[in-house]
Structures are given as C-alpha cells and as structure tokens.
Amino acid sequence: MTLAIVVGSTVWLILLAAIAAWSAVLARHRELWLGSRLIVRWLLSSWMSRIVLLAFWAIAGWHIFCQRP
C-alpha cells in the first residue's frame, strides 16, 4: 500500500511546518517577536518581496479554489 500525497496537500504541509518552526523560534527567542504591521511593512518594502508574495498568494489560491474534485 502506498501513500500518495498530492501537490495541494504538500503545499499545506509545508505551510504548517513553516508556521510550527516559526512559532518554536518565537517561543525560544522573545526578542524576535514581530508585530503584524512590521511584517507587512517589511514585505512591501521592495518589489521583489511583493512579487514573491503575490506568487505565493496565487499558488495558494489556485490550490484552494481551482482544484477539481
């Protein structure tokens, strides 16, 4: 018996792992705690980060809304 993981579930697992890792880092080092305004300001500070953010948003949207049953 094999376990097949589709691309959409792989994306969600990677997002979950990244959130878990970031939460662990924040729990260990409180000085790294960043507010949401600071994160958004940093993300929108350059064109490259805007393009990357939009690309990830498009990929996540495709996985959520454009998957066929």
Secondary structure in CASP SS format (residue, H / E / C, confidence):
PFRMAT SS
TARGET T0000
AUTHOR 0000-0000-0000
METHOD secondary structure of the structure
MODEL  1
M C 1.00
T C 1.00
L C 1.00
A C 1.00
I C 1.00
V C 1.00
V H 1.00
G H 1.00
S H 1.00
T H 1.00
V H 1.00
W H 1.00
L H 1.00
I H 1.00
L H 1.00
L H 1.00
A H 1.00
A H 1.00
I H 1.00
A H 1.00
A H 1.00
W H 1.00
S H 1.00
A H 1.00
V H 1.00
L H 1.00
A H 1.00
R H 1.00
H C 1.00
R H 1.00
E H 1.00
L H 1.00
W C 1.00
L C 1.00
G C 1.00
S H 1.00
R H 1.00
L H 1.00
I H 1.00
V H 1.00
R H 1.00
W H 1.00
L H 1.00
L C 1.00
S C 1.00
S C 1.00
W H 1.00
M H 1.00
S H 1.00
R H 1.00
I H 1.00
V H 1.00
L H 1.00
L H 1.00
A H 1.00
F H 1.00
W H 1.00
A H 1.00
I H 1.00
A H 1.00
G H 1.00
W H 1.00
H H 1.00
I H 1.00
F H 1.00
C C 1.00
Q C 1.00
R C 1.00
P C 1.00
END
